[in-house]
Amino acid sequence: MKFAVIKTGGKQYLVSEGEMLEVEMLKLKEGEKMDFNPLLLADDASVKVGKPEVPGAKVVVSVVSHGKGEKIKVIKFHRKVRYKKTYGHRQPFTRIKIEKITA
């Protein structure tokens, strides 16, 4: 079984072929494909670690959909001053599918 570590949106993800993953919003349309250069590539026999990326290797992903995460409530409050402020945030994300990992 092959797996790789890719970096996107300031985070690193451990991925394998056929896996679905939610990452930070990517500026791509649904159905588009994109290549990532893996930081680490491994299979049953060997492990290759890049400096910082593994040369010649790539991970092909396709965009499945875009969406927003669950709502997070943020409350600001100062006691004795009659100050209270509430607002919410929904983080946008892109759902991707790992198509192929090549060495």
Phi and psi restraints in degrees (range 20) as a CNS / XPLOR table:
assign (resid 1 and name C) (resid 2 and name N)
       (resid 2 and name CA) (resid 2 and name C) 1.0 -90.3 20.0 2
assign (resid 2 and name N) (resid 2 and name CA)
       (resid 2 and name C) (resid 3 and name N) 1.0 144.0 20.0 2
assign (resid 2 and name C) (resid 3 and name N)
       (resid 3 and name CA) (resid 3 and name C) 1.0 -147.5 20.0 2
assign (resid 3 and name N) (resid 3 and name CA)
       (resid 3 and name C) (resid 4 and name N) 1.0 162.2 20.0 2
assign (resid 3 and name C) (resid 4 and name N)
       (resid 4 and name CA) (resid 4 and name C) 1.0 -145.2 20.0 2
assign (resid 4 and name N) (resid 4 and name CA)
       (resid 4 and name C) (resid 5 and name N) 1.0 162.5 20.0 2
assign (resid 4 and name C) (resid 5 and name N)
       (resid 5 and name CA) (resid 5 and name C) 1.0 -114.0 20.0 2
assign (resid 5 and name N) (resid 5 and name CA)
       (resid 5 and name C) (resid 6 and name N) 1.0 122.3 20.0 2
assign (resid 5 and name C) (resid 6 and name N)
       (resid 6 and name CA) (resid 6 and name C) 1.0 -116.6 20.0 2
assign (resid 6 and name N) (resid 6 and name CA)
       (resid 6 and name C) (resid 7 and name N) 1.0 160.1 20.0 2
assign (resid 6 and name C) (resid 7 and name N)
       (resid 7 and name CA) (resid 7 and name C) 1.0 -123.4 20.0 2
assign (resid 7 and name N) (resid 7 and name CA)
       (resid 7 and name C) (resid 8 and name N) 1.0 126.8 20.0 2
assign (resid 7 and name C) (resid 8 and name N)
       (resid 8 and name CA) (resid 8 and name C) 1.0 -154.4 20.0 2
assign (resid 8 and name N) (resid 8 and name CA)
       (resid 8 and name C) (resid 9 and name N) 1.0 140.9 20.0 2
assign (resid 8 and name C) (resid 9 and name N)
       (resid 9 and name CA) (resid 9 and name C) 1.0 65.6 20.0 2
assign (resid 9 and name N) (resid 9 and name CA)
       (resid 9 and name C) (resid 10 and name N) 1.0 26.7 20.0 2
assign (resid 9 and name C) (resid 10 and name N)
       (resid 10 and name CA) (resid 10 and name C) 1.0 78.0 20.0 2
assign (resid 10 and name N) (resid 10 and name CA)
       (resid 10 and name C) (resid 11 and name N) 1.0 7.9 20.0 2
assign (resid 10 and name C) (resid 11 and name N)
       (resid 11 and name CA) (resid 11 and name C) 1.0 -125.6 20.0 2
assign (resid 11 and name N) (resid 11 and name CA)
       (resid 11 and name C) (resid 12 and name N) 1.0 158.1 20.0 2
assign (resid 11 and name C) (resid 12 and name N)
       (resid 12 and name CA) (resid 12 and name C) 1.0 -112.8 20.0 2
assign (resid 12 and name N) (resid 12 and name CA)
       (resid 12 and name C) (resid 13 and name N) 1.0 139.4 20.0 2
assign (resid 12 and name C) (resid 13 and name N)
       (resid 13 and name CA) (resid 13 and name C) 1.0 -127.7 20.0 2
assign (resid 13 and name N) (resid 13 and name CA)
       (resid 13 and name C) (resid 14 and name N) 1.0 137.4 20.0 2
assign (resid 13 and name C) (resid 14 and name N)
       (resid 14 and name CA) (resid 14 and name C) 1.0 -90.7 20.0 2
assign (resid 14 and name N) (resid 14 and name CA)
       (resid 14 and name C) (resid 15 and name N) 1.0 118.6 20.0 2
assign (resid 14 and name C) (resid 15 and name N)
       (resid 15 and name CA) (resid 15 and name C) 1.0 -128.2 20.0 2
assign (resid 15 and name N) (resid 15 and name CA)
       (resid 15 and name C) (resid 16 and name N) 1.0 155.5 20.0 2
assign (resid 15 and name C) (resid 16 and name N)
       (resid 16 and name CA) (resid 16 and name C) 1.0 -137.3 20.0 2
assign (resid 16 and name N) (resid 16 and name CA)
       (resid 16 and name C) (resid 17 and name N) 1.0 164.8 20.0 2
assign (resid 16 and name C) (resid 17 and name N)
       (resid 17 and name CA) (resid 17 and name C) 1.0 -62.5 20.0 2
assign (resid 17 and name N) (resid 17 and name CA)
       (resid 17 and name C) (resid 18 and name N) 1.0 138.4 20.0 2
assign (resid 17 and name C) (resid 18 and name N)
       (resid 18 and name CA) (resid 18 and name C) 1.0 85.7 20.0 2
assign (resid 18 and name N) (resid 18 and name CA)
       (resid 18 and name C) (resid 19 and name N) 1.0 -3.7 20.0 2
assign (resid 18 and name C) (resid 19 and name N)
       (resid 19 and name CA) (resid 19 and name C) 1.0 -81.2 20.0 2
assign (resid 19 and name N) (resid 19 and name CA)
       (resid 19 and name C) (resid 20 and name N) 1.0 144.5 20.0 2
assign (resid 19 and name C) (resid 20 and name N)
       (resid 20 and name CA) (resid 20 and name C) 1.0 -100.1 20.0 2
assign (resid 20 and name N) (resid 20 and name CA)
       (resid 20 and name C) (resid 21 and name N) 1.0 143.3 20.0 2
assign (resid 20 and name C) (resid 21 and name N)
       (resid 21 and name CA) (resid 21 and name C) 1.0 -147.9 20.0 2
assign (resid 21 and name N) (resid 21 and name CA)
       (resid 21 and name C) (resid 22 and name N) 1.0 141.1 20.0 2
assign (resid 21 and name C) (resid 22 and name N)
       (resid 22 and name CA) (resid 22 and name C) 1.0 -104.5 20.0 2
assign (resid 22 and name N) (resid 22 and name CA)
       (resid 22 and name C) (resid 23 and name N) 1.0 121.5 20.0 2
assign (resid 22 and name C) (resid 23 and name N)
       (resid 23 and name CA) (resid 23 and name C) 1.0 -123.4 20.0 2
assign (resid 23 and name N) (resid 23 and name CA)
       (resid 23 and name C) (resid 24 and name N) 1.0 172.7 20.0 2
assign (resid 23 and name C) (resid 24 and name N)
       (resid 24 and name CA) (resid 24 and name C) 1.0 -56.8 20.0 2
assign (resid 24 and name N) (resid 24 and name CA)
       (resid 24 and name C) (resid 25 and name N) 1.0 153.5 20.0 2
assign (resid 24 and name C) (resid 25 and name N)
       (resid 25 and name CA) (resid 25 and name C) 1.0 -54.3 20.0 2
assign (resid 25 and name N) (resid 25 and name CA)
       (resid 25 and name C) (resid 26 and name N) 1.0 127.5 20.0 2
assign (resid 25 and name C) (resid 26 and name N)
       (resid 26 and name CA) (resid 26 and name C) 1.0 -107.4 20.0 2
assign (resid 26 and name N) (resid 26 and name CA)
       (resid 26 and name C) (resid 27 and name N) 1.0 143.0 20.0 2
assign (resid 26 and name C) (resid 27 and name N)
       (resid 27 and name CA) (resid 27 and name C) 1.0 -85.8 20.0 2
assign (resid 27 and name N) (resid 27 and name CA)
       (resid 27 and name C) (resid 28 and name N) 1.0 60.2 20.0 2
assign (resid 27 and name C) (resid 28 and name N)
       (resid 28 and name CA) (resid 28 and name C) 1.0 -129.0 20.0 2
assign (resid 28 and name N) (resid 28 and name CA)
       (resid 28 and name C) (resid 29 and name N) 1.0 157.0 20.0 2
assign (resid 28 and name C) (resid 29 and name N)
       (resid 29 and name CA) (resid 29 and name C) 1.0 -88.9 20.0 2
assign (resid 29 and name N) (resid 29 and name CA)
       (resid 29 and name C) (resid 30 and name N) 1.0 161.6 20.0 2
assign (resid 29 and name C) (resid 30 and name N)
       (resid 30 and name CA) (resid 30 and name C) 1.0 -63.4 20.0 2
assign (resid 30 and name N) (resid 30 and name CA)
       (resid 30 and name C) (resid 31 and name N) 1.0 135.6 20.0 2
assign (resid 30 and name C) (resid 31 and name N)
       (resid 31 and name CA) (resid 31 and name C) 1.0 93.0 20.0 2
assign (resid 31 and name N) (resid 31 and name CA)
       (resid 31 and name C) (resid 32 and name N) 1.0 -15.0 20.0 2
assign (resid 31 and name C) (resid 32 and name N)
       (resid 32 and name CA) (resid 32 and name C) 1.0 -71.9 20.0 2
assign (resid 32 and name N) (resid 32 and name CA)
       (resid 32 and name C) (resid 33 and name N) 1.0 153.2 20.0 2
assign (resid 32 and name C) (resid 33 and name N)
       (resid 33 and name CA) (resid 33 and name C) 1.0 -109.9 20.0 2
assign (resid 33 and name N) (resid 33 and name CA)
       (resid 33 and name C) (resid 34 and name N) 1.0 154.2 20.0 2
assign (resid 33 and name C) (resid 34 and name N)
       (resid 34 and name CA) (resid 34 and name C) 1.0 -146.6 20.0 2
assign (resid 34 and name N) (resid 34 and name CA)
       (resid 34 and name C) (resid 35 and name N) 1.0 150.3 20.0 2
assign (resid 34 and name C) (resid 35 and name N)
       (resid 35 and name CA) (resid 35 and name C) 1.0 -108.4 20.0 2
assign (resid 35 and name N) (resid 35 and name CA)
       (resid 35 and name C) (resid 36 and name N) 1.0 139.1 20.0 2
assign (resid 35 and name C) (resid 36 and name N)
       (resid 36 and name CA) (resid 36 and name C) 1.0 -116.3 20.0 2
assign (resid 36 and name N) (resid 36 and name CA)
       (resid 36 and name C) (resid 37 and name N) 1.0 143.5 20.0 2
assign (resid 36 and name C) (resid 37 and name N)
       (resid 37 and name CA) (resid 37 and name C) 1.0 -92.6 20.0 2
assign (resid 37 and name N) (resid 37 and name CA)
       (resid 37 and name C) (resid 38 and name N) 1.0 118.2 20.0 2
assign (resid 37 and name C) (resid 38 and name N)
       (resid 38 and name CA) (resid 38 and name C) 1.0 -74.3 20.0 2
assign (resid 38 and name N) (resid 38 and name CA)
       (resid 38 and name C) (resid 39 and name N) 1.0 147.5 20.0 2
assign (resid 38 and name C) (resid 39 and name N)
       (resid 39 and name CA) (resid 39 and name C) 1.0 -82.5 20.0 2
assign (resid 39 and name N) (resid 39 and name CA)
       (resid 39 and name C) (resid 40 and name N) 1.0 -27.6 20.0 2
assign (resid 39 and name C) (resid 40 and name N)
       (resid 40 and name CA) (resid 40 and name C) 1.0 -145.6 20.0 2
assign (resid 40 and name N) (resid 40 and name CA)
       (resid 40 and name C) (resid 41 and name N) 1.0 142.7 20.0 2
assign (resid 40 and name C) (resid 41 and name N)
       (resid 41 and name CA) (resid 41 and name C) 1.0 -135.5 20.0 2
assign (resid 41 and name N) (resid 41 and name CA)
       (resid 41 and name C) (resid 42 and name N) 1.0 130.2 20.0 2
assign (resid 41 and name C) (resid 42 and name N)
       (resid 42 and name CA) (resid 42 and name C) 1.0 -144.8 20.0 2
assign (resid 42 and name N) (resid 42 and name CA)
       (resid 42 and name C) (resid 43 and name N) 1.0 149.4 20.0 2
assign (resid 42 and name C) (resid 43 and name N)
       (resid 43 and name CA) (resid 43 and name C) 1.0 -139.4 20.0 2
assign (resid 43 and name N) (resid 43 and name CA)
       (resid 43 and name C) (resid 44 and name N) 1.0 -166.6 20.0 2
assign (resid 43 and name C) (resid 44 and name N)
       (resid 44 and name CA) (resid 44 and name C) 1.0 -62.5 20.0 2
assign (resid 44 and name N) (resid 44 and name CA)
       (resid 44 and name C) (resid 45 and name N) 1.0 -31.3 20.0 2
assign (resid 44 and name C) (resid 45 and name N)
       (resid 45 and name CA) (resid 45 and name C) 1.0 -96.9 20.0 2
assign (resid 45 and name N) (resid 45 and name CA)
       (resid 45 and name C) (resid 46 and name N) 1.0 -34.1 20.0 2
assign (resid 45 and name C) (resid 46 and name N)
       (resid 46 and name CA) (resid 46 and name C) 1.0 -144.9 20.0 2
assign (resid 46 and name N) (resid 46 and name CA)
       (resid 46 and name C) (resid 47 and name N) 1.0 164.2 20.0 2
assign (resid 46 and name C) (resid 47 and name N)
       (resid 47 and name CA) (resid 47 and name C) 1.0 -130.4 20.0 2
assign (resid 47 and name N) (resid 47 and name CA)
       (resid 47 and name C) (resid 48 and name N) 1.0 129.8 20.0 2
assign (resid 47 and name C) (resid 48 and name N)
       (resid 48 and name CA) (resid 48 and name C) 1.0 -117.8 20.0 2
assign (resid 48 and name N) (resid 48 and name CA)
       (resid 48 and name C) (resid 49 and name N) 1.0 125.6 20.0 2
assign (resid 48 and name C) (resid 49 and name N)
       (resid 49 and name CA) (resid 49 and name C) 1.0 -110.7 20.0 2
assign (resid 49 and name N) (resid 49 and name CA)
       (resid 49 and name C) (resid 50 and name N) 1.0 129.9 20.0 2
assign (resid 49 and name C) (resid 50 and name N)
       (resid 50 and name CA) (resid 50 and name C) 1.0 -87.7 20.0 2
assign (resid 50 and name N) (resid 50 and name CA)
       (resid 50 and name C) (resid 51 and name N) 1.0 164.4 20.0 2
assign (resid 50 and name C) (resid 51 and name N)
       (resid 51 and name CA) (resid 51 and name C) 1.0 -130.1 20.0 2
assign (resid 51 and name N) (resid 51 and name CA)
       (resid 51 and name C) (resid 52 and name N) 1.0 77.2 20.0 2
assign (resid 51 and name C) (resid 52 and name N)
       (resid 52 and name CA) (resid 52 and name C) 1.0 -87.5 20.0 2
assign (resid 52 and name N) (resid 52 and name CA)
       (resid 52 and name C) (resid 53 and name N) 1.0 -15.4 20.0 2
assign (resid 52 and name C) (resid 53 and name N)
       (resid 53 and name CA) (resid 53 and name C) 1.0 -120.0 20.0 2
assign (resid 53 and name N) (resid 53 and name CA)
       (resid 53 and name C) (resid 54 and name N) 1.0 154.5 20.0 2
assign (resid 53 and name C) (resid 54 and name N)
       (resid 54 and name CA) (resid 54 and name C) 1.0 -76.7 20.0 2
assign (resid 54 and name N) (resid 54 and name CA)
       (resid 54 and name C) (resid 55 and name N) 1.0 120.3 20.0 2
assign (resid 54 and name C) (resid 55 and name N)
       (resid 55 and name CA) (resid 55 and name C) 1.0 -68.4 20.0 2
assign (resid 55 and name N) (resid 55 and name CA)
       (resid 55 and name C) (resid 56 and name N) 1.0 135.9 20.0 2
assign (resid 55 and name C) (resid 56 and name N)
       (resid 56 and name CA) (resid 56 and name C) 1.0 82.1 20.0 2
assign (resid 56 and name N) (resid 56 and name CA)
       (resid 56 and name C) (resid 57 and name N) 1.0 -7.4 20.0 2
assign (resid 56 and name C) (resid 57 and name N)
       (resid 57 and name CA) (resid 57 and name C) 1.0 -97.5 20.0 2
assign (resid 57 and name N) (resid 57 and name CA)
       (resid 57 and name C) (resid 58 and name N) 1.0 151.8 20.0 2
assign (resid 57 and name C) (resid 58 and name N)
       (resid 58 and name CA) (resid 58 and name C) 1.0 -153.6 20.0 2
assign (resid 58 and name N) (resid 58 and name CA)
       (resid 58 and name C) (resid 59 and name N) 1.0 155.2 20.0 2
assign (resid 58 and name C) (resid 59 and name N)
       (resid 59 and name CA) (resid 59 and name C) 1.0 -118.9 20.0 2
assign (resid 59 and name N) (resid 59 and name CA)
       (resid 59 and name C) (resid 60 and name N) 1.0 120.1 20.0 2
assign (resid 59 and name C) (resid 60 and name N)
       (resid 60 and name CA) (resid 60 and name C) 1.0 -96.0 20.0 2
assign (resid 60 and name N) (resid 60 and name CA)
       (resid 60 and name C) (resid 61 and name N) 1.0 125.9 20.0 2
assign (resid 60 and name C) (resid 61 and name N)
       (resid 61 and name CA) (resid 61 and name C) 1.0 -124.7 20.0 2
assign (resid 61 and name N) (resid 61 and name CA)
       (resid 61 and name C) (resid 62 and name N) 1.0 154.5 20.0 2
assign (resid 61 and name C) (resid 62 and name N)
       (resid 62 and name CA) (resid 62 and name C) 1.0 -124.5 20.0 2
assign (resid 62 and name N) (resid 62 and name CA)
       (resid 62 and name C) (resid 63 and name N) 1.0 145.6 20.0 2
assign (resid 62 and name C) (resid 63 and name N)
       (resid 63 and name CA) (resid 63 and name C) 1.0 -81.9 20.0 2
assign (resid 63 and name N) (resid 63 and name CA)
       (resid 63 and name C) (resid 64 and name N) 1.0 125.3 20.0 2
assign (resid 63 and name C) (resid 64 and name N)
       (resid 64 and name CA) (resid 64 and name C) 1.0 -93.1 20.0 2
assign (resid 64 and name N) (resid 64 and name CA)
       (resid 64 and name C) (resid 65 and name N) 1.0 -49.5 20.0 2
assign (resid 64 and name C) (resid 65 and name N)
       (resid 65 and name CA) (resid 65 and name C) 1.0 -162.4 20.0 2
assign (resid 65 and name N) (resid 65 and name CA)
       (resid 65 and name C) (resid 66 and name N) 1.0 169.7 20.0 2
assign (resid 65 and name C) (resid 66 and name N)
       (resid 66 and name CA) (resid 66 and name C) 1.0 -118.7 20.0 2
assign (resid 66 and name N) (resid 66 and name CA)
       (resid 66 and name C) (resid 67 and name N) 1.0 155.1 20.0 2
assign (resid 66 and name C) (resid 67 and name N)
       (resid 67 and name CA) (resid 67 and name C) 1.0 -167.7 20.0 2
assign (resid 67 and name N) (resid 67 and name CA)
       (resid 67 and name C) (resid 68 and name N) 1.0 -173.0 20.0 2
assign (resid 67 and name C) (resid 68 and name N)
       (resid 68 and name CA) (resid 68 and name C) 1.0 -124.6 20.0 2
assign (resid 68 and name N) (resid 68 and name CA)
       (resid 68 and name C) (resid 69 and name N) 1.0 145.1 20.0 2
assign (resid 68 and name C) (resid 69 and name N)
       (resid 69 and name CA) (resid 69 and name C) 1.0 -77.5 20.0 2
assign (resid 69 and name N) (resid 69 and name CA)
       (resid 69 and name C) (resid 70 and name N) 1.0 -173.1 20.0 2
assign (resid 69 and name C) (resid 70 and name N)
       (resid 70 and name CA) (resid 70 and name C) 1.0 -69.2 20.0 2
assign (resid 70 and name N) (resid 70 and name CA)
       (resid 70 and name C) (resid 71 and name N) 1.0 154.5 20.0 2
assign (resid 70 and name C) (resid 71 and name N)
       (resid 71 and name CA) (resid 71 and name C) 1.0 -74.8 20.0 2
assign (resid 71 and name N) (resid 71 and name CA)
       (resid 71 and name C) (resid 72 and name N) 1.0 135.3 20.0 2
assign (resid 71 and name C) (resid 72 and name N)
       (resid 72 and name CA) (resid 72 and name C) 1.0 -111.9 20.0 2
assign (resid 72 and name N) (resid 72 and name CA)
       (resid 72 and name C) (resid 73 and name N) 1.0 127.1 20.0 2
assign (resid 72 and name C) (resid 73 and name N)
       (resid 73 and name CA) (resid 73 and name C) 1.0 -92.1 20.0 2
assign (resid 73 and name N) (resid 73 and name CA)
       (resid 73 and name C) (resid 74 and name N) 1.0 134.0 20.0 2
assign (resid 73 and name C) (resid 74 and name N)
       (resid 74 and name CA) (resid 74 and name C) 1.0 -117.5 20.0 2
assign (resid 74 and name N) (resid 74 and name CA)
       (resid 74 and name C) (resid 75 and name N) 1.0 127.0 20.0 2
assign (resid 74 and name C) (resid 75 and name N)
       (resid 75 and name CA) (resid 75 and name C) 1.0 -122.3 20.0 2
assign (resid 75 and name N) (resid 75 and name CA)
       (resid 75 and name C) (resid 76 and name N) 1.0 127.1 20.0 2
assign (resid 75 and name C) (resid 76 and name N)
       (resid 76 and name CA) (resid 76 and name C) 1.0 -109.3 20.0 2
assign (resid 76 and name N) (resid 76 and name CA)
       (resid 76 and name C) (resid 77 and name N) 1.0 133.9 20.0 2
assign (resid 76 and name C) (resid 77 and name N)
       (resid 77 and name CA) (resid 77 and name C) 1.0 -148.8 20.0 2
assign (resid 77 and name N) (resid 77 and name CA)
       (resid 77 and name C) (resid 78 and name N) 1.0 129.4 20.0 2
assign (resid 77 and name C) (resid 78 and name N)
       (resid 78 and name CA) (resid 78 and name C) 1.0 -119.5 20.0 2
assign (resid 78 and name N) (resid 78 and name CA)
       (resid 78 and name C) (resid 79 and name N) 1.0 122.3 20.0 2
assign (resid 78 and name C) (resid 79 and name N)
       (resid 79 and name CA) (resid 79 and name C) 1.0 -75.1 20.0 2
assign (resid 79 and name N) (resid 79 and name CA)
       (resid 79 and name C) (resid 80 and name N) 1.0 154.3 20.0 2
assign (resid 79 and name C) (resid 80 and name N)
       (resid 80 and name CA) (resid 80 and name C) 1.0 65.2 20.0 2
assign (resid 80 and name N) (resid 80 and name CA)
       (resid 80 and name C) (resid 81 and name N) 1.0 9.1 20.0 2
assign (resid 80 and name C) (resid 81 and name N)
       (resid 81 and name CA) (resid 81 and name C) 1.0 -123.5 20.0 2
assign (resid 81 and name N) (resid 81 and name CA)
       (resid 81 and name C) (resid 82 and name N) 1.0 -0.6 20.0 2
assign (resid 81 and name C) (resid 82 and name N)
       (resid 82 and name CA) (resid 82 and name C) 1.0 58.4 20.0 2
assign (resid 82 and name N) (resid 82 and name CA)
       (resid 82 and name C) (resid 83 and name N) 1.0 40.6 20.0 2
assign (resid 82 and name C) (resid 83 and name N)
       (resid 83 and name CA) (resid 83 and name C) 1.0 -115.9 20.0 2
assign (resid 83 and name N) (resid 83 and name CA)
       (resid 83 and name C) (resid 84 and name N) 1.0 119.8 20.0 2
assign (resid 83 and name C) (resid 84 and name N)
       (resid 84 and name CA) (resid 84 and name C) 1.0 -149.4 20.0 2
assign (resid 84 and name N) (resid 84 and name CA)
       (resid 84 and name C) (resid 85 and name N) 1.0 128.0 20.0 2
assign (resid 84 and name C) (resid 85 and name N)
       (resid 85 and name CA) (resid 85 and name C) 1.0 -134.1 20.0 2
assign (resid 85 and name N) (resid 85 and name CA)
       (resid 85 and name C) (resid 86 and name N) 1.0 132.2 20.0 2
assign (resid 85 and name C) (resid 86 and name N)
       (resid 86 and name CA) (resid 86 and name C) 1.0 -128.0 20.0 2
assign (resid 86 and name N) (resid 86 and name CA)
       (resid 86 and name C) (resid 87 and name N) 1.0 134.0 20.0 2
assign (resid 86 and name C) (resid 87 and name N)
       (resid 87 and name CA) (resid 87 and name C) 1.0 -149.5 20.0 2
assign (resid 87 and name N) (resid 87 and name CA)
       (resid 87 and name C) (resid 88 and name N) 1.0 166.0 20.0 2
assign (resid 87 and name C) (resid 88 and name N)
       (resid 88 and name CA) (resid 88 and name C) 1.0 -121.9 20.0 2
assign (resid 88 and name N) (resid 88 and name CA)
       (resid 88 and name C) (resid 89 and name N) 1.0 166.1 20.0 2
assign (resid 88 and name C) (resid 89 and name N)
       (resid 89 and name CA) (resid 89 and name C) 1.0 -146.6 20.0 2
assign (resid 89 and name N) (resid 89 and name CA)
       (resid 89 and name C) (resid 90 and name N) 1.0 136.5 20.0 2
assign (resid 89 and name C) (resid 90 and name N)
       (resid 90 and name CA) (resid 90 and name C) 1.0 -123.6 20.0 2
assign (resid 90 and name N) (resid 90 and name CA)
       (resid 90 and name C) (resid 91 and name N) 1.0 115.5 20.0 2
assign (resid 90 and name C) (resid 91 and name N)
       (resid 91 and name CA) (resid 91 and name C) 1.0 -77.3 20.0 2
assign (resid 91 and name N) (resid 91 and name CA)
       (resid 91 and name C) (resid 92 and name N) 1.0 125.1 20.0 2
assign (resid 91 and name C) (resid 92 and name N)
       (resid 92 and name CA) (resid 92 and name C) 1.0 -73.3 20.0 2
assign (resid 92 and name N) (resid 92 and name CA)
       (resid 92 and name C) (resid 93 and name N) 1.0 147.5 20.0 2
assign (resid 92 and name C) (resid 93 and name N)
       (resid 93 and name CA) (resid 93 and name C) 1.0 -141.3 20.0 2
assign (resid 93 and name N) (resid 93 and name CA)
       (resid 93 and name C) (resid 94 and name N) 1.0 165.6 20.0 2
assign (resid 93 and name C) (resid 94 and name N)
       (resid 94 and name CA) (resid 94 and name C) 1.0 -122.9 20.0 2
assign (resid 94 and name N) (resid 94 and name CA)
       (resid 94 and name C) (resid 95 and name N) 1.0 129.7 20.0 2
assign (resid 94 and name C) (resid 95 and name N)
       (resid 95 and name CA) (resid 95 and name C) 1.0 -93.3 20.0 2
assign (resid 95 and name N) (resid 95 and name CA)
       (resid 95 and name C) (resid 96 and name N) 1.0 123.0 20.0 2
assign (resid 95 and name C) (resid 96 and name N)
       (resid 96 and name CA) (resid 96 and name C) 1.0 -119.8 20.0 2
assign (resid 96 and name N) (resid 96 and name CA)
       (resid 96 and name C) (resid 97 and name N) 1.0 158.4 20.0 2
assign (resid 96 and name C) (resid 97 and name N)
       (resid 97 and name CA) (resid 97 and name C) 1.0 -120.7 20.0 2
assign (resid 97 and name N) (resid 97 and name CA)
       (resid 97 and name C) (resid 98 and name N) 1.0 133.1 20.0 2
assign (resid 97 and name C) (resid 98 and name N)
       (resid 98 and name CA) (resid 98 and name C) 1.0 -80.9 20.0 2
assign (resid 98 and name N) (resid 98 and name CA)
       (resid 98 and name C) (resid 99 and name N) 1.0 111.9 20.0 2
assign (resid 98 and name C) (resid 99 and name N)
       (resid 99 and name CA) (resid 99 and name C) 1.0 -83.2 20.0 2
assign (resid 99 and name N) (resid 99 and name CA)
       (resid 99 and name C) (resid 100 and name N) 1.0 -52.3 20.0 2
assign (resid 99 and name C) (resid 100 and name N)
       (resid 100 and name CA) (resid 100 and name C) 1.0 -152.3 20.0 2
assign (resid 100 and name N) (resid 100 and name CA)
       (resid 100 and name C) (resid 101 and name N) 1.0 141.4 20.0 2
assign (resid 100 and name C) (resid 101 and name N)
       (resid 101 and name CA) (resid 101 and name C) 1.0 -117.9 20.0 2
assign (resid 101 and name N) (resid 101 and name CA)
       (resid 101 and name C) (resid 102 and name N) 1.0 118.7 20.0 2
assign (resid 101 and name C) (resid 102 and name N)
       (resid 102 and name CA) (resid 102 and name C) 1.0 -119.5 20.0 2
assign (resid 102 and name N) (resid 102 and name CA)
       (resid 102 and name C) (resid 103 and name N) 1.0 145.9 20.0 2
